[in-house]
Amino acid sequence: MIEKIAAAMVAAQKGFAPALKCATNPHFKSRYADLAAVVEAVIDSLNNNGIMLMQKTHDAHNGVIVETTFLHESGEVMDAGRLFVPAAKLDPQGFGSALTYARRYSLMAACGIAPEDDDGNAATKPYNAAKTQPAQPKRQERITTAQFETLNALADECGADKAAFCKAIGVGSMAEITQDRYELAASKLQAKIDKMKGVA
């Protein structure tokens, strides 16, 4: 039964704040909501409604698995499912980055919140100006830090010339790869690795 925790979660969700983009990604010179900002956005409202937040880890090969769980003061428990994130590098830094990434996105998904700019630009655009401006082409988002690290690891593993590879897929550097080209880039690098290993 999750009757009590369900009611408490509904009440808690009404008090969730947006996760502010207060951290800076040095690779892409963009801002994002880090783990601390995501926790800060929900923890007070959860606790005020008798809910404790837990994020458990599970054994995983070449990555981390995080499970976000909510424990109500009544003893009822609500699990939000498990999220697997591969480690870009099989070293402490690689696993640490994957763990932070998994905790952040697992918590946002479990609580139903999304990151938001803290400058309020979207909320201050005049309605008429937005209405009269011609539609702009949709800008493709660049790959995330985790995706960037994954491509770098694949390129290192197969010994790819990164400059030549980027030129072949039409970008100036690995950091400029966009989301719509990520799968293509990853598949090309993986195919080269498979060929080196003799995988059909």
C-alpha positions, 0 to 999 in steps of 0.5 A: 500500500502506498496510500499515505506516501502517495498523498504526501508526494502530491502535497510535496510536489506542490512545493517543488522549486525549479532546478536552477542552472547555476553551474557552468560546463567548461566544455560547452560554456553552458549552464546547467543544474548540478546535483546540489541544485536539484536536491535543493529544489525538492528536499525541503518540500519532501521533508516537510511532508514526512518523506525521506529521500534515498538514492541507492546504488546497484552493481553494474558493469562498466557504469553505475545504476542508481535507484531513487526511493522515497520513504514516508514516516508511516513506513510506506516506500515508493521506488522510482525505478533504476537508471543506468549510466555508463562510465566514460572511463573505467577509473574513479573519476569516470565512475564518479561522474557517471554516479553524479549524472545518474543521481541528478537525472534520476531525481529530476525524473522521479520528482517531475521537475526540469532545470530552469534558467535563473535569470528569468529571461523566458518569463520576461519576454513581452507577449507582443514581441514574441508574437511578431518575431518571425519563427527562428530555425530550431537550434540543435542542442550540443551533446551532454558532458556524459555523451562527450566523455563517451565519444572521447573514450570510444575515439581513444579506444579505437585510436581515431584521429579526432580532428579527421573524424570531426571533419568527416561528420562536419564539425570543428571539434568533439565538443561541437557535436550536436544531439542529432549527430551523436548516434552517428558519431558513436556508431561509427566509432563503435564500428571501428572498434568492432572491426579492430576486435574482429567482431562481425 
